Amino acid sequence: MKAQSLALIGFSALVLLSACGEKGEGTSISITGNDQDGKPAEASMDGKTGQVTLDLPGFKANVTLPKLKLSGEDLDIDGVKLYPGSTVTSLNIADGEGSAHGNDSVRIAFDAPADPATVQAWFAERMRAEKFALTEAPNTLSGTTREGEAFALTLAPGASGHSAVTLTVGGK
């Protein structure tokens, strides 16, 4: 069952990564998919509490682990890291096989320590250097990665001159 394997791998990764736990709020992570019968499977970690939940057809588990905090240096999308000094607030991985929408996707929400225009210009420069196909609009970048995956980056003003950013790769 692909979704069960995905969720178990995700759960194992959460357990291993949680060893890097920090005080304060961490990164929330979720991995979702479906088994061959279309039944949902999910592994998740709450960044505020460290609560890990595994919900598979026929198996459920809840444990509390040290919190995990991902930074911009921890993630790379086809050669493009997140804006320097960014803190990942959530990471969602969806296995689209067997689901109604049918596409895998990754969604990263993060706080970037600069205003939206500065962050957007920074990403546009690096994405072009990595051969992404780009379309720009105010507070938005979209297009395809050099590997041909669709992506969308949206920005909004955050607290203290920061930006609230969401980057989605894949999906429909």
MODATA-V562155 format. One record per residue. RES is the residue in three letters. PSI is psi in whole degrees, 0 to 359 (NA if undefined). BURIAL is I if it has 16 or more other C-alpha atoms within 10 Angstrom, else O. D_CENTER is the distance of its C-alpha to the mean C-alpha in Angstrom with 1 decimal. Layout:
BEGIN
res/psi/burial/d_center
RES/PSI/BURIAL/D_CENTER
RES/PSI/BURIAL/D_CENTER
END
This chain:
BEGIN
res/psi/burial/d_center
MET/112/O/23.2
LYS/315/O/20.0
ALA/322/I/17.8
GLN/318/I/19.6
SER/316/O/19.0
LEU/313/I/15.3
ALA/320/I/15.2
LEU/319/I/17.7
ILE/316/O/15.9
GLY/317/I/12.7
PHE/317/I/15.2
SER/318/O/16.9
ALA/320/O/14.0
LEU/318/I/13.4
VAL/313/I/17.1
LEU/316/O/17.4
LEU/331/I/14.7
SER/344/I/16.2
ALA/342/O/19.3
CYS/19/O/17.9
GLY/152/I/17.9
GLU/164/O/19.0
LYS/160/O/21.0
GLY/196/O/19.7
GLU/139/I/16.4
GLY/199/I/13.4
THR/131/I/9.6
SER/135/I/9.1
ILE/138/I/7.3
SER/143/I/8.3
ILE/123/I/9.4
THR/154/I/11.9
GLY/188/I/14.8
ASN/149/I/18.5
ASP/182/I/21.5
GLN/343/O/24.3
ASP/4/O/26.0
GLY/6/O/23.1
LYS/135/O/22.6
PRO/148/I/19.1
ALA/140/I/17.5
GLU/143/I/14.6
ALA/135/I/13.6
SER/156/I/12.0
MET/127/I/12.4
ASP/119/I/13.4
GLY/339/I/12.8
LYS/326/O/16.2
THR/340/I/18.3
GLY/6/I/16.9
GLN/123/I/17.8
VAL/130/I/16.4
THR/132/I/17.2
LEU/121/I/17.9
ASP/97/I/19.3
LEU/156/I/20.8
PRO/116/I/23.9
GLY/359/O/26.7
PHE/131/O/24.7
LYS/144/O/23.1
ALA/146/O/22.4
ASN/126/O/21.5
VAL/157/O/21.6
THR/128/O/20.9
LEU/166/I/19.6
PRO/148/I/19.3
LYS/149/I/16.2
LEU/136/I/13.5
LYS/114/I/12.5
LEU/142/I/10.2
SER/177/I/11.6
GLY/336/I/11.3
GLU/344/O/13.4
ASP/346/O/11.2
LEU/147/O/8.9
ASP/127/O/10.8
ILE/103/O/10.5
ASP/46/O/14.1
GLY/356/O/15.7
VAL/117/I/14.1
LYS/170/I/12.6
LEU/164/I/11.3
TYR/138/I/14.3
PRO/134/O/16.6
GLY/3/O/16.5
SER/152/I/13.1
THR/124/I/11.7
VAL/126/I/8.0
THR/327/I/8.7
SER/150/I/5.9
LEU/118/I/2.8
ASN/126/I/4.4
ILE/123/I/6.2
ALA/126/I/9.5
ASP/110/I/12.7
GLY/350/I/14.9
GLU/128/I/18.1
GLY/355/I/20.6
SER/169/I/18.8
ALA/323/O/20.4
HIS/336/O/18.1
GLY/7/O/18.1
ASN/141/O/15.1
ASP/149/I/12.0
SER/157/I/8.8
VAL/130/I/5.1
ARG/124/I/3.9
ILE/122/I/3.0
ALA/134/I/6.3
PHE/161/I/8.8
ASP/124/I/12.5
ALA/134/I/14.5
PRO/53/I/18.2
ALA/166/I/20.0
ASP/160/I/20.9
PRO/320/I/19.1
ALA/319/O/21.7
THR/316/O/21.5
VAL/317/I/17.7
GLN/315/I/18.1
ALA/320/O/21.0
TRP/312/O/19.4
PHE/317/I/16.5
ALA/316/I/19.2
GLU/314/O/21.4
ARG/323/O/19.0
MET/320/I/17.7
ARG/319/O/21.4
ALA/330/O/22.3
GLU/13/O/19.9
LYS/31/O/21.5
PHE/147/I/18.9
ALA/124/I/20.8
LEU/143/I/20.2
THR/129/O/21.3
GLU/142/O/21.5
ALA/165/O/22.3
PRO/127/O/22.4
ASN/23/I/19.0
THR/138/I/17.3
LEU/141/I/16.7
SER/167/I/16.4
GLY/219/I/17.6
THR/149/I/16.9
THR/173/I/15.8
ARG/341/I/18.7
GLU/1/O/17.8
GLY/9/O/18.3
GLU/135/O/14.9
ALA/145/I/14.6
PHE/158/I/12.2
ALA/133/I/12.5
LEU/123/I/12.0
THR/143/I/13.5
LEU/146/I/15.0
ALA/151/I/17.2
PRO/138/I/19.5
GLY/193/I/18.4
ALA/149/O/20.8
SER/41/O/23.2
GLY/6/O/22.7
HIS/177/I/18.9
SER/141/I/16.4
ALA/117/I/13.6
VAL/141/I/11.2
THR/128/I/8.6
LEU/121/I/7.6
THR/130/I/7.5
VAL/130/I/8.8
GLY/194/I/11.3
GLY/182/I/12.6
LYS/NA/O/15.7
END
